[in-house]
Amino acid sequence: NLPVPNIPYSFIESKLGVSAAVWDIYRSELARIESGGDYTKIGGGGDRYDGRYQIGKSAKKGGARAIGIENPGHDKQQRAQFRDNPELQEQILAGLTVGNHNILTKTTWTDKYEQIEDPIERIKILAYAHNQGYENAAKWLETGASSVDGFGTDGTEFYNAVAAALSS
């Protein structure tokens, strides 16, 4: 059994303006879709993604940078250590989500995200970005045309899951 991790709620609240309750819904829905909530899962195309939130190499690097910790790396041993460390996964998810928020706020591709003032609407969009990346999220906001991942999962599945969970 893995230890119950500390969740960086104050970081999330200060950067995204959402409560711990909203963050818990967000991360629970991502985990349900990505891994069934399994911190030790290996998955995605070519088994290139790790943990509860199925985070890949570049997302680990960006998430670590945004939250201000060392990049956990992505070689075989580092991946195993990442999957065995729920607290690190929670930190990386928080950093990754804030990083996507920062990029979407400052992007030149679209100003649609920046115009949205409601942090609840933003967290739903960040769920889309978790699955499809910030570039595809920006395109979706601009054009309304969604994209799918390598398994055919549409980014709107993530948006809609978080939206439904928040409304119940």
Disulfide bonds with the S-S distance in Angstrom:
none
